[in-house]
């Protein structure tokens, strides 16, 4: 009986050792900082697939006084969700930043682009 249990454990371990779950490789883009005032716009994006959970971003050190961190978001590019990393932007007096958001309406997912909104 002990040999059977040992064999069963060995077979389970061997079968699970070949099971690898890896995320879909994401494209990493290293680019110049986004100029102040530029917002990634994706108007009219409506898809059938819910966005993945947001990445946990490490916020880099604040580059200058008055900068605010705008978190990353899942956009839509090339027929699939693509992560757009967060960035620093200058604070705009009299405005509030509303982040990008995916909203489910009628069984489909709509992307509401982030924007600065006057208070």
C-alpha positions, -999 to +999 in steps of 0.1 A: +000+000+000+028+024+008+044+017-026+011+025-043+008+059-025+044+067-034+038+058-070+006+079-070+024+109-056+053+105-081+028+103-110+009+134-098+041+154-094+054+143-128+021+152-145+019+186-128+056+195-136+048+199-173+018+222-165+030+258-170+006+287-169+021+319-183+004+352-191+002+363-227+034+382-235+028+419-234+046+444-256+068+467-235+073+501-251+101+523-239+094+558-252+100+594-243+078+608-215+043+618-227+041+655-231+018+674-207-017+676-219-016+645-241-043+619-233-045+585-249-079+587-266-097+556-279-132+569-287-159+545-296-141+513-284-167+487-277-157+450-273-172+417-262-143+408-239-139+421-204-105+437-196-080+418-175-072+428-140-050+460-138-013+455-134+002+466-101+024+494-111+055+506-092+052+544-091+085+560-098+098+590-078+080+622-085+099+641-112+089+676-102+068+695-076+031+695-084+032+664-106+004+638-102+005+601-110-021+589-136-023+552-133-021+528-163-051+512-180-061+485-204-067+499-238-077+481-270-052+477-298-048+451-326-079+431-316-069+426-280-065+444-247-031+461-243-017+477-212-008+514-213+015+522-184+009+550-160+027+583-162+033+616-144+014+647-155+013+683-143-015+693-120-041+715-136-057+740-113-094+740-116-095+705-131-098+669-119-085+639-137-111+611-144-092+579-153-099+555-181-126+531-173-143+500-189-180+500-184-203+470-191-234+481-210-258+457-228-234+427-225-205+446-241-176+465-227-172+503-235-140+522-229-145+556-214-112+575-221-095+593-192-097+631-193-092+663-174-126+677-163-132+712-152-144+714-116 
